[in-house]
């Protein structure tokens, strides 16, 4: 959202035009949970950001990591509303897919994750790339 605008809840976005990538869980979430928000679907987040910067939409709804990068590189933009974590739409986190028959790779990945969680590296990475 433009920094000059202050929206703290989805109720504040009633009637606002919010862009998101077409076919994403973000689009489904807004359509299902917040029909008062006018959703505008885009073929890419980059096109949504262009329209936001040019005043054709009021905001963009996307993944936390992606949004955090937009905010770093677009100082005229700011966050809006609370972080959305509805597990029905967004699950409980990110994962790594491994072929079912590749037990050795799965074991290596699990061991590496255990090690970086134990030494604090995992938390440092999380704090850097997924700030709250």
ChimeraX attribute file (.defattr): number of C-alpha atoms within 10 A of each C-alpha:
attribute: neighborCount
match mode: 1-to-1
recipient: residues
	/A:1	22
	/A:2	17
	/A:3	12
	/A:4	9
	/A:5	13
	/A:6	14
	/A:7	16
	/A:8	12
	/A:9	12
	/A:10	16
	/A:11	12
	/A:12	14
	/A:13	20
	/A:14	13
	/A:15	13
	/A:16	15
	/A:17	17
	/A:18	22
	/A:19	27
	/A:20	26
	/A:21	20
	/A:22	16
	/A:23	11
	/A:24	12
	/A:25	16
	/A:26	21
	/A:27	19
	/A:28	14
	/A:29	16
	/A:30	18
	/A:31	14
	/A:32	10
	/A:33	10
	/A:34	15
	/A:35	12
	/A:36	17
	/A:37	18
	/A:38	18
	/A:39	24
	/A:40	16
	/A:41	18
	/A:42	16
	/A:43	11
	/A:44	12
	/A:45	19
	/A:46	13
	/A:47	15
	/A:48	23
	/A:49	22
	/A:50	12
	/A:51	17
	/A:52	20
	/A:53	17
	/A:54	10
	/A:55	11
	/A:56	14
	/A:57	20
	/A:58	19
	/A:59	26
	/A:60	23
	/A:61	21
	/A:62	17
	/A:63	14
	/A:64	15
	/A:65	12
	/A:66	13
	/A:67	16
	/A:68	18
	/A:69	12
	/A:70	16
	/A:71	14
	/A:72	11
	/A:73	9
	/A:74	13
	/A:75	10
	/A:76	12
	/A:77	19
	/A:78	19
	/A:79	20
	/A:80	20
	/A:81	14
	/A:82	11
	/A:83	11
	/A:84	14
	/A:85	11
	/A:86	10
	/A:87	9
	/A:88	9
	/A:89	13
	/A:90	14
	/A:91	9
	/A:92	10
	/A:93	7
	/A:94	7
	/A:95	6
	/A:96	6
	/A:97	7
	/A:98	11
	/A:99	8
	/A:100	8
	/A:101	8
	/A:102	9
	/A:103	11
	/A:104	9
	/A:105	13
	/A:106	16
	/A:107	11
	/A:108	11
	/A:109	14
	/A:110	11
	/A:111	12
	/A:112	12
	/A:113	13
	/A:114	12
	/A:115	13
	/A:116	14
	/A:117	13
	/A:118	11
	/A:119	10
	/A:120	10
	/A:121	13
	/A:122	15
	/A:123	14
	/A:124	13
	/A:125	12
	/A:126	11
	/A:127	11
	/A:128	11
	/A:129	14
	/A:130	16
	/A:131	10
	/A:132	10
